Amino acid sequence: MKNPFGGMGDLSKMMQAAREMQDKVENLQKSLDAITVTGEAGAGLVRATATAKGDLTALDIDPSIFVASEKQVVEDLILAAIKDTQRRAQDRAKQETERLAGDMGLPPGMKLPF
């Protein structure tokens, strides 16, 4: 007679693997807060820094662009730098997620649960 609980060992292994995956994903989320990226506009006249999660942490503006008649240009450069930073943050988060998925032996392109 087969053991009706024979598959429980496999279930236990799956649950342990799921907990390990969850821990790794949580660690990745924390590391994305520590990774910073910098985007720029106007050949570096405006630079924005953000975490890999996309949270803006700094904005550096070269004072030479502060001319009242160029207000619209300055605003456009600030927006462009922020958008560049956000794009870089998304790219970095994607790289880190793909690295984690590869480390866990998941097939390329598989989305992690976040």
PyMOL commands that set and color helices and strands:
alter all, ss='L'
color gray80, all
select helices_A, chain A and resi 8-34+63-65+68-103
alter helices_A, ss='H'
color red, helices_A
select strands_A, chain A and resi 36-41+46-51+56-61
alter strands_A, ss='S'
color yellow, strands_A
deselect
rebuild
show_as cartoon
